[in-house]
Amino acid sequence: MNPILKEFPEEFTTERLIIRMPKPGDGKVVYDAIMASINELKPWMPFAQSEQSEQDVELNIRLAHISFLKREDLRLLVFLKETGEFIASSGLHRIDWAVPKFEIGYWIDSRFSGKGYMTEAVKGIADFAFQELSARRVEIRCDEKNIKSRAIPQKLGFTLEAILKNDDVSPDTNELRNTCIYAKIV
């Protein structure tokens, strides 16, 4: 079956969160979150290295919307159920529909960190991948030095399968870095 024809929900919830595909018009809230969190994002995220305008982010959101519809990349935005506030960006990336397998990536608006929201979102997204998309493997890859990012798969029972030495360069300093690969399989 062609993945473009695969039907699955574009939105789902967890106890405190609404998780959904990006939609045109989401650029402003995502831009505001990036600006509020830029210092925390710079050491880890390539997109945080260059200045972006609100229009740049809106364009990125619209392209992510199209990629979601084409089933090429499933970016997901995270909102608080109680207030509707945007708090994080995540998604299922590096998709291989033949397996099927996915990689979960994530970043949180630093104004909302430390409350367990990202762990809850990642658990919800992993459950979605296994239940709705019939995933056989879900990975989380992160910089070995990113302790906050590593804590999430560790809390959720992912297995550390490998640490790839000199696998990447840090986006902010171009220093060689190691990449941790965590996975859950069924």
PEQUI-V832065 format. One record per helix or strand of 2 or more residues. SS is the DSSP state (H for helix, E for strand). FROM is the first residue (numbers start at 1). TO is the last residue. If there is no record, write none. Layout:
BEGIN
SS/FROM/TO, SS/FROM/TO
END
This chain:
BEGIN
H/3/5, E/11/13, E/17/21, H/27/42, H/46/48, H/54/69, E/74/80, E/86/96, E/101/108, H/110/112, H/117/132, E/137/143, H/147/155, E/159/169, E/176/185
END
